[in-house]
Amino acid sequence: MIPAGRRVLFVCTGNICRSPAAEAIARGLASSHGLVGWTFDSAGTYPGHAGEEAQPHSRALCARLGFPITHRARGLRKTDGAQFDLLIGLAQEHVRQLKGHFPEQAGKVSLMRDWDPASVGLDVEDPTASPTPRMKRWARCSPPPPPPPPPPPPPPPPSPRATWGQLRSPL
């Protein structure tokens, strides 16, 4: 059973691409699955982008998935270690930095892809280095779009009278 009321912080480098996308997707999935009391936020280990919007390719991908990004970048705060129940780094370097910033909270720190048994130990690649190919890989990892609606039912068969009427001679 999933516990109620957890606070989750996703962390990447600049907080303008990976972590705001993770935040938006987690928030959307939690809402769609009825998880009550969960809060999600994101931050960067580099505070130089504070106040900026997420990168356009991240916003576009999340919007396409139905999880719009409304976040503005921020750096890690001294209080983040105590404020959040889970501190999730998007890459191994972020995990090392989180454990260094919050040694007393090291048990709360994990790597994002460690939550998927098939991806343990792997980083979420930084798509800002080469946005198009990496964002395409991100898109392949995202849930598929819903299936198209079923086709309309076939029309009912003609009534027996209409068929008889078609067979009658005009004489």
C-alpha positions in Angstrom: 0.0 0.0 0.0 1.2 3.5 -0.8 1.5 5.8 2.2 -0.4 9.1 2.2 1.2 12.4 2.4 4.8 12.3 1.2 6.9 15.2 0.2 9.3 14.5 -2.7 12.1 16.7 -4.1 13.6 16.0 -7.5 17.1 17.4 -8.1 19.1 17.9 -11.2 21.9 20.4 -12.1 20.1 23.6 -13.2 16.5 22.8 -12.4 15.4 23.8 -15.9 15.0 20.4 -17.7 15.0 17.0 -16.0 13.9 17.8 -12.4 11.0 20.1 -13.4 9.8 17.4 -15.9 10.0 14.7 -13.2 8.1 17.0 -10.8 5.3 17.7 -13.4 5.0 14.1 -14.4 5.0 12.8 -10.7 2.4 15.4 -9.8 0.2 14.5 -12.7 0.5 10.7 -12.1 -0.2 11.1 -8.4 -3.3 13.1 -9.1 -4.6 10.7 -11.8 -4.1 7.8 -9.4 -5.8 9.5 -6.5 -2.8 9.8 -4.2 -3.8 12.2 -1.5 -1.4 14.6 0.3 1.6 14.0 -1.9 3.6 17.2 -2.8 6.3 17.5 -5.4 9.0 20.1 -5.9 12.3 20.3 -7.8 15.6 22.1 -7.3 19.0 22.4 -8.9 22.5 21.9 -7.5 23.5 24.9 -9.5 21.5 28.0 -8.5 22.5 30.1 -11.5 19.1 29.5 -13.3 17.0 30.6 -10.3 13.7 32.1 -11.5 13.9 30.8 -15.1 11.3 28.7 -16.8 12.0 25.1 -17.8 13.6 24.6 -21.1 11.2 24.7 -24.1 11.8 21.0 -25.0 11.0 19.9 -21.5 7.8 22.0 -21.4 6.8 20.7 -24.9 7.3 17.0 -23.9 5.4 17.3 -20.6 2.6 19.3 -22.3 2.3 16.5 -24.9 2.1 14.0 -22.1 -0.6 16.0 -20.4 1.6 17.2 -17.5 2.3 20.9 -18.0 5.4 22.4 -16.3 4.6 25.6 -14.3 7.7 25.5 -12.2 10.4 28.2 -12.0 13.9 27.1 -11.3 15.5 27.3 -7.9 18.6 26.1 -6.1 18.8 23.7 -3.2 17.9 25.3 0.1 19.5 24.5 3.5 16.0 23.4 4.7 15.3 21.0 1.9 16.9 18.0 3.6 14.6 18.2 6.6 11.5 19.5 4.7 11.2 16.5 2.2 10.6 12.8 2.8 12.4 11.8 -0.4 15.3 13.5 -2.1 15.6 12.0 -5.6 18.7 12.8 -7.7 18.3 12.5 -11.5 21.9 11.4 -11.9 24.5 9.8 -9.6 26.3 13.1 -9.3 23.2 14.7 -7.9 22.9 11.8 -5.4 26.5 12.5 -4.2 25.8 16.2 -3.9 22.6 15.6 -2.0 24.3 13.3 0.5 27.1 15.9 0.8 24.7 18.7 1.5 22.4 16.7 3.8 24.6 14.0 5.4 22.0 13.6 8.3 19.3 12.9 5.6 21.3 10.4 3.5 18.7 7.7 4.1 16.2 9.9 2.2 18.3 10.2 -0.9 17.9 7.9 -4.0 18.7 7.9 -7.7 15.6 8.4 -9.9 16.1 5.4 -12.1 16.8 3.1 -9.1 13.0 3.1 -8.7 12.8 1.0 -11.9 14.4 -2.5 -11.3 15.5 -2.6 -15.0 17.4 0.7 -14.7 19.2 0.6 -11.4 22.3 2.7 -11.3 21.5 4.6 -14.5 21.3 8.4 -14.8 18.5 10.3 -16.5 20.5 11.8 -19.3 20.8 15.6 -19.5 19.0 16.5 -22.8 20.4 20.0 -22.7 23.7 18.7 -24.2 21.9 17.4 -27.3 18.2 18.1 -26.9 16.7 16.5 -30.0 18.1 12.9 -29.7 17.9 12.8 -25.9 14.4 14.2 -25.8 13.4 11.6 -28.4 14.8 8.9 -26.0 12.8 10.6 -23.2 9.7 10.4 -25.3 10.2 6.6 -25.9 10.3 6.2 -22.1 7.1 8.0 -21.6 3.7 6.4 -21.5 2.2 5.8 -24.9 -0.7 8.0 -26.0 -4.2 6.6 -25.3 -5.6 4.3 -28.0 -7.9 5.8 -30.5 -11.6 5.5 -29.8 -13.3 2.4 -31.3 -14.9 2.8 -34.7 -18.6 3.5 -34.7 -20.9 0.5 -34.9 -22.0 -0.7 -38.3 -25.4 0.6 -39.5 -28.3 -1.7 -38.8 -29.3 -4.1 -41.5 -32.1 -2.9 -43.8 -35.6 -3.6 -42.7 -37.4 -6.5 -44.4 -39.9 -4.0 -45.9 -37.2 -1.9 -47.5 -35.7 -5.1 -49.0 -39.1 -6.2 -50.3 -39.8 -2.8 -51.7 -36.5 -2.8 -53.6 -37.4 -6.2 -55.2 -40.9 -5.2 -56.4 -41.3 -4.4 -60.0 -42.5 -0.9 -61.0 -45.2 -2.4 -63.3 
